Amino acid sequence: MIHAGDCLGQGTLENIEELNEWLGTLPHRYKVVIAGNHDWAFQETPELARQALTNAIYLEDSGVEIEGVRFWGSPWTPTFMDWAFMLERGQPLHKKWQLIPGDTDVLITHGPPKGIGDEANLGFKCQNVGCVDLLARIHQLSLKAHIFGHIHEGYGEYLRGKTRLINASTCTPRYEPRNAPIVVDV
């Protein structure tokens, strides 16, 4: 089971404890979690946040190999308002994406790449808000899947070459949890 961020509501340590309890009830042998822009505790009190998450593998610019499949997770998104795990477009994000190992099978990011599941309704118009540097990096990789969320309007599956790209946002733009989980076989 993979959760691509925004799992905490208000982003508190108490929210992490609640998430951890819920994860403990799930039947999946492995659970992988990254943070998102709402998940403040992972940015502000990272040690305590990681200690509270005992029922999942937490990835933050890091990876894990599970049964021969190499996963890499990163919470960063381009700056938008004042949220957690935001970086300026260009060099700061480019440097984060260059950390992704070349042999990664499944990439988990909170934000989408530019032009794929990234069209957001900004009130006055829809705009593609994904990261162009992330798009460039995934073109350099031979991924089996790229799982992300963040932009609720972009929920769904996309195909680019042989790579499945999945915006797994379970919430609608009104934060209603109505989108079904997406199952991927790797």
C-alpha positions in Angstrom: 0.0 0.0 0.0 1.4 3.4 -1.0 0.3 6.7 0.4 1.6 9.7 -1.6 1.2 12.4 1.1 -1.4 14.6 2.7 -2.3 12.0 5.2 -2.7 14.1 8.3 -5.5 16.7 8.2 -4.0 19.4 10.3 -0.5 17.9 10.1 0.0 17.3 13.9 1.8 14.5 15.7 -1.6 13.4 17.0 -2.7 13.0 13.4 0.3 10.8 12.7 -0.6 8.6 15.7 -4.2 8.2 14.2 -2.7 7.5 10.8 -0.4 4.9 12.3 -3.4 3.2 14.1 -5.3 3.1 10.8 -2.3 1.7 8.9 -2.0 -1.0 11.6 -5.5 -2.3 10.7 -4.8 -2.7 7.0 -3.9 -6.2 5.7 -1.1 -5.1 3.4 2.3 -6.7 4.3 4.1 -3.5 3.3 2.9 0.1 3.6 5.0 3.0 2.2 4.2 6.6 3.1 5.6 9.9 2.1 4.6 13.3 3.4 2.8 16.0 1.5 2.2 19.7 1.8 -0.3 19.3 4.7 1.9 17.0 6.7 3.7 19.6 8.9 4.8 17.3 11.6 7.2 15.5 9.3 8.9 18.8 8.4 8.8 20.5 11.8 9.4 17.6 14.2 10.8 14.9 11.9 12.3 12.6 14.6 9.1 12.5 16.6 7.0 12.1 13.4 9.1 9.1 12.3 9.0 7.5 15.8 5.2 7.8 15.7 4.9 6.0 12.4 5.6 2.4 13.2 3.2 0.7 10.9 4.7 1.9 7.6 8.0 2.7 5.9 8.5 6.4 5.7 10.5 7.8 2.7 11.8 11.3 2.5 14.4 11.7 -0.3 15.2 8.1 0.4 14.5 4.6 -0.9 13.8 1.1 0.0 13.9 -2.3 -1.8 10.9 -4.6 -1.2 11.0 -8.0 -2.7 13.3 -6.9 -5.5 11.3 -3.7 -6.3 13.2 -0.4 -5.7 11.0 2.5 -4.4 12.0 6.1 -3.9 9.9 8.7 -2.2 10.1 12.5 -2.0 7.5 15.0 -0.5 8.6 18.2 -2.3 6.4 20.3 -4.5 6.9 23.7 -6.2 6.1 26.6 -3.8 2.4 27.5 -3.6 1.3 29.6 -0.7 2.8 28.6 2.6 2.7 24.9 3.0 5.1 22.2 4.1 7.7 20.7 1.8 7.7 23.5 -0.7 10.7 24.5 -2.8 11.2 27.1 -5.4 11.1 25.9 -9.0 14.4 25.6 -10.8 17.6 24.7 -9.1 16.2 23.8 -5.6 13.7 21.2 -7.0 16.2 20.1 -9.7 18.6 19.1 -7.0 16.0 17.0 -5.2 15.0 15.2 -8.3 18.7 14.4 -9.1 18.8 12.4 -5.9 16.5 9.8 -7.4 18.6 6.8 -8.2 18.8 5.6 -11.8 17.6 2.1 -10.9 14.4 3.2 -9.3 11.4 1.0 -10.2 8.6 3.0 -8.5 8.8 6.7 -7.8 6.5 8.2 -5.2 6.3 12.0 -5.1 3.7 14.2 -3.6 3.4 16.5 -6.6 3.0 15.6 -10.2 5.3 16.2 -13.1 4.4 19.1 -15.5 1.4 18.2 -17.8 0.5 14.9 -16.2 -2.4 14.9 -13.7 -1.5 18.4 -12.7 -4.3 20.6 -14.0 -5.6 22.6 -11.0 -8.6 24.9 -10.8 -7.2 28.1 -9.4 -10.6 29.7 -9.2 -10.3 32.0 -12.2 -8.7 29.4 -14.6 -7.3 26.0 -14.8 -3.5 25.7 -15.0 -0.9 23.0 -15.2 1.0 23.3 -11.9 3.3 20.3 -12.0 7.1 20.4 -11.9 9.0 20.6 -15.2 12.2 19.4 -13.5 10.4 16.4 -12.2 9.1 15.7 -15.7 12.7 15.9 -17.1 14.0 13.5 -14.4 11.3 10.9 -15.1 12.2 11.0 -18.8 15.8 10.0 -17.7 14.5 7.0 -15.7 13.0 3.6 -16.7 10.3 3.6 -14.1 7.6 1.0 -13.9 5.3 3.4 -12.1 5.3 7.0 -10.8 2.7 7.5 -8.0 1.8 11.0 -6.8 -1.2 13.0 -5.6 -1.4 16.7 -4.5 -3.6 17.9 -7.4 -7.0 16.5 -6.6 -8.5 17.4 -10.0 -5.8 15.3 -11.7 -6.9 11.9 -10.2 -6.5 9.0 -12.5 -4.0 7.0 -14.5 -1.8 8.1 -17.4 0.7 6.4 -19.6 4.0 7.9 -20.9 6.0 5.3 -22.9 6.1 2.2 -20.7 5.7 4.2 -17.4 2.4 4.2 -15.6 1.8 7.6 -13.9 -0.9 7.6 -11.3 -2.4 10.6 -9.5 -3.8 8.7 -6.6 -5.6 11.6 -4.8 -8.4 10.0 -2.9 -10.1 13.3 -2.2 -12.0 15.5 -4.7 -11.1 19.2 -5.0 -13.6 19.8 -2.2 -11.6 17.4 0.1 -14.3 14.7 0.0 -12.7 11.2 0.0 -14.6 9.8 -3.0 -11.9 8.6 -5.4 -11.2 4.9 -5.3 -7.7 3.6 -4.5 -5.9 2.7 -7.7 -4.3 -0.8 -7.8 -1.0 -1.2 -9.6 0.8 -4.5 -10.3 4.6 -4.0 -10.6 
